[in-house]
Amino acid sequence: MPKLSVLVGKKGEVLGTFRGTSGSAGTGAPVARFRAGAGQKVIEVELDEATARLEPEELHKTIKAKHLKLRPEARASSRSDHRGT
């Protein structure tokens, strides 16, 4: 099963995916990784072969639906407070 690095935005949107190589630091082979900016995170997901071959738009939708769950505290903080305070 292929592993992908997924760059996730602060609102839970998939910003990009990257399938890494088997090279590792110190071997002389190039190594590339996502680096998350403020409010972003990088997660690793395992996908079946059929999902890994999807076009980017469908791949992003599938990753969001199957691998990204908004935590309750994040969901609560994303709502507006309309109590007039």
C-alpha positions in Angstrom: 0.0 0.0 0.0 1.4 3.4 -0.9 2.1 5.9 1.8 1.5 9.6 1.1 2.4 12.7 3.0 -0.6 15.1 3.1 -0.3 18.8 3.8 -3.4 19.9 5.7 -4.6 23.5 6.1 -5.9 25.0 9.4 -9.5 24.5 8.2 -8.9 20.8 7.5 -8.5 21.2 3.7 -6.0 19.0 1.8 -3.5 21.4 0.3 -1.3 18.9 -1.3 0.0 15.3 -1.3 3.5 13.9 -1.8 4.7 10.3 -2.3 8.1 10.2 -0.8 11.1 8.2 -2.0 12.9 5.5 -0.1 16.0 7.7 0.2 17.1 8.7 3.7 19.2 11.5 5.2 22.9 10.6 5.3 22.9 8.3 2.3 23.7 11.1 -0.2 20.4 10.5 -2.0 18.1 13.5 -2.2 15.3 13.7 0.4 12.2 15.8 0.0 9.5 16.4 2.6 6.6 18.8 3.2 7.2 21.4 5.8 4.0 22.7 7.5 3.5 26.4 7.8 1.6 28.2 10.6 -1.7 26.5 11.2 -0.9 23.6 8.9 0.1 20.0 9.6 1.6 17.1 7.7 0.1 13.6 8.2 1.0 10.3 6.7 -1.7 8.1 5.2 -1.7 4.6 3.6 -3.9 4.2 0.6 -4.9 1.3 -1.5 -3.6 1.2 -5.1 -6.9 2.3 -6.6 -7.2 5.3 -4.4 -3.5 6.3 -5.0 -4.3 6.4 -8.8 -7.1 8.9 -8.5 -6.9 12.3 -10.1 -5.7 15.0 -7.6 -9.2 16.5 -7.0 -10.8 13.2 -6.3 -7.8 12.0 -4.3 -8.0 15.1 -2.0 -11.7 14.6 -1.5 -11.2 10.9 -0.6 -8.4 11.7 1.8 -10.5 14.4 3.5 -13.5 12.0 3.8 -11.5 8.9 5.0 -8.5 10.3 6.9 -9.2 13.7 8.3 -11.6 14.0 11.2 -12.2 17.4 12.7 -11.6 17.2 16.5 -14.6 18.4 18.6 -12.6 21.3 20.1 -11.5 22.4 16.6 -15.1 22.2 15.4 -16.3 24.3 18.3 -13.6 27.0 17.8 -14.4 27.3 14.1 -18.0 28.4 14.8 -18.9 32.0 15.3 -20.1 33.1 18.6 -23.3 35.2 18.2 -24.2 35.9 21.8 -23.5 39.6 21.5 -20.7 39.8 24.0 
